[in-house]
């Protein structure tokens, strides 16, 4: 990417982490045989583990850097939380947030099993989008489709921060500069489960 931040993880680095972690530990037992398929897979409660090529594209757009503070909204199975944790390293922090209690429990265990203590999975607070009391965040990844730009999440971005979020059918990258001004660009069409608070 021509405008990618210096020090941000490259597609090759992201793909390596995705392969090293694997997808199987984050899937229900009945879906593990399909872990290598480039397709979204059901994880229960009408939710999915996102298609690997989509995850790669989103993480490249997110421009994850070592030491970053990252919020992973709609973390589902915990797979993206673990990938992000590997990308930011021990000096970073990743908070995954999920609204469905059973998925939160499973994601928390899956992430803990990866021995990434700088990553945590939290239960979403009803009626609250993200984890505003824990912010601001350098990066925010949203793996659920919003109807409109979620300003509550834009507000949780630190100056210099980047958020990647599907709004409608379009993938958006939101950049907040040092003054708090926001620049929003689109990056292709995607389909996700709905973003619900």
Buried (B, 14 or more C-beta within 10 A) or exposed (E): EEEEBEEBBEEEBBBEBBEEBBBBBBBEEEBBEBBEEEEBBBBBEEBBBBBBEBBBBBBBBBBBBEEBBBBBBBBBBBBBBBBBBBBBEEEBBBBBBBBBEEBBEBBBEBBBEBEBEBBBBBBBBEEEBBBBEBBBBBBBBBBBBBEEBBEEBBBBBBEEBBBBBBBBEBBBBBBBEEEEEBEEEEBEEBEBBEBEE
